[in-house]
Amino acid sequence: MKQIKTYQSILLEIISALFILLFVSAAISKLMEGPAFYNNLVNSPFSWVSQIAKITSYAIPILELGTAILLVFHKTRLKGLYAAFILMVIFTGYVAGIKFISPYEPCSCGGVITLLSWNQHFILNLIWIALTIVGIILYRKHYKSPKQSSLTVQIENQS
């Protein structure tokens, strides 16, 4: 049992590290390619993205860096995993919109993602979403508080 907890803890650390690497590199790429990232948003096939491009071009990298910071610390890691989940769902929704609804496929995002097609990007995002779910489950199992455990036992005993 103790060995399983150790593996879970290591896997949680790996998942967190992967997301930290993903979000920091993506944010730095967006900030360094600022005008190009802004132009990609302005030229989005969705008019609502174009309309909020100025705010979004700053907000996305800030949110990515903030999420990475939350993932660094054990006390805030669960919040970071939830933030990562939300960001990945939003990003995946956008990619799905490009893939399935958009009348055309714009240039892809910056950084390493430019090497992927929209289909590959969509599949990769689904994998990242699955990783966040695994991370959340592992965190909740591994860091279950004693109060929560005893409360669960008391509720089950009363039933």
SULCOR-V921966 format. One record per backbone hydrogen bond with DSSP energy under -1.0 kcal/mol. CO is the residue of the C=O (numbers start at 1). NH is the residue of the N-H. E is the energy in kcal/mol with one decimal. If there is no record, write none. Layout:
BEGIN
[[CO/NH/E] [CO/NH/E]]
END
This chain:
BEGIN
[[1/5/-1.9] [2/6/-1.8] [3/7/-2.3] [4/8/-2.6] [5/9/-2.4] [6/10/-2.4] [7/11/-2.7] [8/12/-2.5] [9/13/-2.1] [10/14/-2.4] [11/15/-2.7] [12/16/-2.5] [13/17/-2.6] [14/18/-2.6] [15/19/-2.2] [16/20/-2.5] [17/21/-2.7] [18/22/-2.7] [19/23/-3.0] [20/24/-2.6] [21/25/-2.3] [22/26/-2.4] [23/27/-2.5] [24/28/-2.7] [25/29/-2.3] [26/30/-2.3] [27/31/-2.6] [28/32/-2.9] [29/33/-2.1] [31/34/-1.1] [33/37/-2.7] [34/38/-2.6] [35/39/-2.6] [36/40/-2.3] [37/41/-1.9] [38/42/-2.7] [39/43/-2.4] [41/44/-1.4] [46/50/-1.6] [47/51/-2.2] [48/52/-1.0] [50/53/-1.1] [52/56/-2.9] [53/57/-2.6] [55/58/-1.0] [55/59/-2.9] [56/60/-2.4] [58/62/-1.7] [59/63/-2.9] [60/64/-2.6] [61/65/-2.5] [62/66/-2.7] [63/67/-2.5] [64/68/-2.2] [65/69/-2.3] [66/70/-2.2] [67/71/-1.9] [76/80/-2.2] [77/81/-2.6] [78/82/-2.3] [79/83/-2.6] [80/84/-2.6] [81/85/-2.4] [82/86/-2.5] [83/87/-2.7] [84/88/-2.7] [85/89/-2.4] [86/90/-2.4] [87/91/-3.0] [88/92/-2.6] [89/93/-2.4] [90/94/-2.2] [91/95/-2.4] [92/96/-3.0] [93/97/-2.2] [94/98/-2.3] [95/99/-2.8] [96/100/-3.1] [97/101/-2.0] [97/102/-2.7] [111/114/-1.3] [112/115/-2.1] [113/116/-2.0] [117/121/-2.6] [118/122/-2.3] [119/123/-2.3] [120/124/-2.8] [121/125/-2.5] [122/126/-2.0] [123/127/-1.9] [124/128/-2.2] [125/129/-2.4] [126/130/-2.3] [127/131/-2.2] [128/132/-2.0] [129/133/-2.1] [130/134/-2.5] [131/135/-2.8] [132/136/-2.6] [133/137/-2.4] [134/138/-2.8] [135/139/-2.7] [136/140/-2.5] [137/141/-2.2] [138/142/-3.2] [139/143/-2.9] [145/149/-2.1] [146/150/-2.6] [147/151/-2.4] [148/152/-2.2] [149/153/-2.0] [150/154/-2.4] [151/155/-2.5] [152/156/-2.4] [153/157/-2.3] [154/158/-1.6]]
END
